[in-house]
Protein backbone atom coordinates (compact mmCIF):
# COMPACT_ATOMS: atom_id res chain seq x y z
CA UNK A 1 0.00 0.00 0.00
CA UNK A 2 1.50 3.38 -0.96
CA UNK A 3 1.89 5.93 1.80
CA UNK A 4 -0.03 9.18 1.62
CA UNK A 5 1.91 12.41 1.76
CA UNK A 6 0.37 14.67 4.34
CA UNK A 7 1.82 17.88 5.72
CA UNK A 8 0.23 19.31 8.85
CA UNK A 9 1.16 22.45 10.76
CA UNK A 10 0.32 22.61 14.47
CA UNK A 11 0.17 26.14 15.88
CA UNK A 12 -0.06 26.51 19.64
CA UNK A 13 0.00 30.10 20.86
CA UNK A 14 1.15 30.73 24.42
CA UNK A 15 2.51 34.21 23.90
CA UNK A 16 2.93 36.47 26.90
CA UNK A 17 0.89 39.68 26.79
CA UNK A 18 3.98 41.37 28.25
CA UNK A 19 5.78 41.18 24.88
CA UNK A 20 5.28 44.62 23.36
CA UNK A 21 4.01 44.85 19.76
CA UNK A 22 3.86 41.06 19.31
CA UNK A 23 2.61 40.32 15.82
CA UNK A 24 2.72 43.95 14.73
CA UNK A 25 4.73 43.08 11.60
CA UNK A 26 2.64 40.04 10.63
CA UNK A 27 2.10 39.93 6.87
CA UNK A 28 -0.98 37.89 5.93
CA UNK A 29 -0.02 37.62 2.26
CA UNK A 30 3.49 36.39 3.07
CA UNK A 31 2.05 33.78 5.48
CA UNK A 32 -0.39 32.55 2.81
CA UNK A 33 2.37 32.27 0.21
CA UNK A 34 4.62 30.38 2.62
CA UNK A 35 1.88 27.84 3.38
CA UNK A 36 1.15 27.38 -0.32
CA UNK A 37 4.84 26.89 -1.22
CA UNK A 38 5.18 24.36 1.62
CA UNK A 39 2.14 22.46 0.26
CA UNK A 40 0.49 22.33 3.68
CA UNK A 41 -2.60 20.10 3.78
CA UNK A 42 -3.90 20.95 7.23
CA UNK A 43 -3.45 23.54 9.98
CA UNK A 44 -4.45 22.98 13.60
CA UNK A 45 -4.62 26.10 15.79
CA UNK A 46 -4.91 26.18 19.56
CA UNK A 47 -5.17 29.51 21.33
CA UNK A 48 -6.52 31.17 24.44
MDTraj code that builds the backbone (N, CA, C; nanometers):
import mdtraj as md
import numpy as np

residues = "UNK UNK UNK UNK UNK UNK UNK UNK UNK UNK UNK UNK UNK UNK UNK UNK UNK UNK UNK UNK UNK UNK UNK UNK UNK UNK UNK UNK UNK UNK UNK UNK UNK UNK UNK UNK UNK UNK UNK UNK UNK UNK UNK UNK UNK UNK UNK UNK".split()
xyz = np.array([
    [0.0846, -0.1176, 0.0000],
    [0.0000, 0.0000, 0.0000],
    [0.0895, 0.1244, 0.0000],
    [0.0679, 0.2161, -0.0937],
    [0.1498, 0.3384, -0.0965],
    [0.1145, 0.4308, 0.0201],
    [0.2146, 0.4989, 0.0705],
    [0.1886, 0.5926, 0.1799],
    [0.1356, 0.7243, 0.1237],
    [0.0526, 0.7889, 0.2013],
    [-0.0031, 0.9182, 0.1622],
    [0.0868, 1.0289, 0.2149],
    [0.1125, 1.1253, 0.1317],
    [0.1911, 1.2407, 0.1755],
    [0.0957, 1.3397, 0.2397],
    [0.1242, 1.3766, 0.3610],
    [0.0366, 1.4674, 0.4340],
    [0.1230, 1.5612, 0.5164],
    [0.1035, 1.6882, 0.4984],
    [0.1817, 1.7876, 0.5715],
    [0.0877, 1.8695, 0.6588],
    [0.1084, 1.8606, 0.7899],
    [0.0234, 1.9309, 0.8850],
    [0.1077, 2.0275, 0.9673],
    [0.0526, 2.1447, 0.9914],
    [0.1160, 2.2453, 1.0762],
    [0.0328, 2.2554, 1.2034],
    [0.0986, 2.2511, 1.3171],
    [0.0319, 2.2611, 1.4471],
    [0.0770, 2.3915, 1.5121],
    [-0.0148, 2.4840, 1.5270],
    [0.0167, 2.6137, 1.5883],
    [-0.0426, 2.6170, 1.7287],
    [0.0383, 2.6466, 1.8254],
    [-0.0062, 2.6509, 1.9641],
    [0.0462, 2.7810, 2.0237],
    [-0.0416, 2.8762, 2.0424],
    [-0.0004, 3.0096, 2.0855],
    [-0.0082, 3.0237, 2.2375],
    [0.1056, 3.0427, 2.2986],
    [0.1152, 3.0727, 2.4416],
    [0.2081, 3.1930, 2.4545],
    [0.1680, 3.3018, 2.3945],
    [0.2512, 3.4213, 2.3901],
    [0.2150, 3.5140, 2.5056],
    [0.3149, 3.5582, 2.5765],
    [0.2934, 3.6468, 2.6901],
    [0.2396, 3.7822, 2.6437],
    [0.1387, 3.8347, 2.7117],
    [0.0891, 3.9684, 2.6788],
    [0.1898, 4.0777, 2.7148],
    [0.2954, 4.0404, 2.7861],
    [0.3980, 4.1374, 2.8246],
    [0.4971, 4.1668, 2.7121],
    [0.4884, 4.0933, 2.6014],
    [0.5776, 4.1184, 2.4882],
    [0.5161, 4.2311, 2.4044],
    [0.5811, 4.3442, 2.4056],
    [0.5282, 4.4622, 2.3356],
    [0.5251, 4.4412, 2.1844],
    [0.4176, 4.4834, 2.1218],
    [0.4009, 4.4846, 1.9759],
    [0.4123, 4.3457, 1.9116],
    [0.3783, 4.2416, 1.9870],
    [0.3858, 4.1062, 1.9313],
    [0.2910, 4.0956, 1.8109],
    [0.3413, 4.0486, 1.7024],
    [0.2609, 4.0315, 1.5817],
    [0.2372, 4.1584, 1.5016],
    [0.2987, 4.2673, 1.5404],
    [0.2723, 4.3949, 1.4728],
    [0.3232, 4.3972, 1.3284],
    [0.4191, 4.3109, 1.2962],
    [0.4732, 4.3075, 1.1599],
    [0.4232, 4.1862, 1.0814],
    [0.3189, 4.1209, 1.1317],
    [0.2643, 4.0037, 1.0629],
    [0.2125, 4.0437, 0.9252],
    [0.2501, 3.9664, 0.8249],
    [0.2100, 3.9926, 0.6867],
    [0.1254, 3.8747, 0.6378],
    [-0.0045, 3.8957, 0.6303],
    [-0.0977, 3.7893, 0.5931],
    [-0.0642, 3.7286, 0.4572],
    [-0.0322, 3.8106, 0.3610],
    [-0.0020, 3.7620, 0.2259],
    [0.1239, 3.6746, 0.2263],
    [0.2251, 3.7174, 0.2980],
    [0.3486, 3.6388, 0.3073],
    [0.3216, 3.5033, 0.3740],
    [0.2415, 3.5022, 0.4781],
    [0.2049, 3.3785, 0.5482],
    [0.1308, 3.2838, 0.4531],
    [0.0362, 3.3367, 0.3771],
    [-0.0386, 3.2549, 0.2806],
    [0.0548, 3.1949, 0.1757],
    [0.1441, 3.2751, 0.1232],
    [0.2374, 3.2269, 0.0207],
    [0.3308, 3.1194, 0.0762],
    [0.3742, 3.1371, 0.1993],
    [0.4615, 3.0378, 0.2623],
    [0.3899, 2.9042, 0.2771],
    [0.2651, 2.9073, 0.3226],
    [0.1875, 2.7837, 0.3378],
    [0.1637, 2.7163, 0.2031],
    [0.1373, 2.7942, 0.1014],
    [0.1153, 2.7378, -0.0320],
    [0.2431, 2.6750, -0.0870],
    [0.3560, 2.7435, -0.0732],
    [0.4836, 2.6892, -0.1216],
    [0.5221, 2.5615, -0.0474],
    [0.4856, 2.5534, 0.0807],
    [0.5176, 2.4358, 0.1619],
    [0.4198, 2.3207, 0.1367],
    [0.3157, 2.3472, 0.0595],
    [0.2144, 2.2458, 0.0262],
    [0.1504, 2.1859, 0.1513],
    [0.1119, 2.2747, 0.2429],
    [0.0487, 2.2331, 0.3679],
    [-0.0928, 2.1840, 0.3386],
    [-0.1268, 2.0680, 0.3965],
    [-0.2597, 2.0096, 0.3778],
    [-0.3564, 2.0474, 0.4892],
    [-0.3033, 2.0745, 0.6077],
    [-0.3899, 2.0949, 0.7234],
    [-0.3193, 2.1841, 0.8244],
    [-0.3980, 2.2689, 0.8922],
    [-0.3447, 2.3541, 0.9983],
    [-0.4340, 2.3376, 1.1202],
    [-0.3729, 2.3075, 1.2343],
    [-0.4452, 2.2983, 1.3604],
    [-0.3994, 2.4146, 1.4468],
    [-0.4950, 2.4944, 1.4954],
    [-0.4620, 2.6105, 1.5788],
    [-0.5241, 2.5955, 1.7171],
    [-0.4437, 2.6130, 1.8187],
    [-0.4905, 2.6176, 1.9560],
    [-0.4545, 2.7557, 2.0087],
    [-0.5465, 2.8194, 2.0765],
    [-0.5170, 2.9510, 2.1334],
    [-0.6061, 2.9758, 2.2536],
    [-0.5733, 3.0765, 2.3280],
    [-0.6523, 3.1166, 2.4441],
    [-0.6978, 3.2580, 2.4247],
])
top = md.Topology()
chain = top.add_chain()
for i, resn in enumerate(residues, 1):
    res = top.add_residue(resn, chain, resSeq=i)
    for name in ("N", "CA", "C"):
        top.add_atom(name, md.element.get_by_symbol(name[0]), res)
traj = md.Trajectory(xyz[None], top)
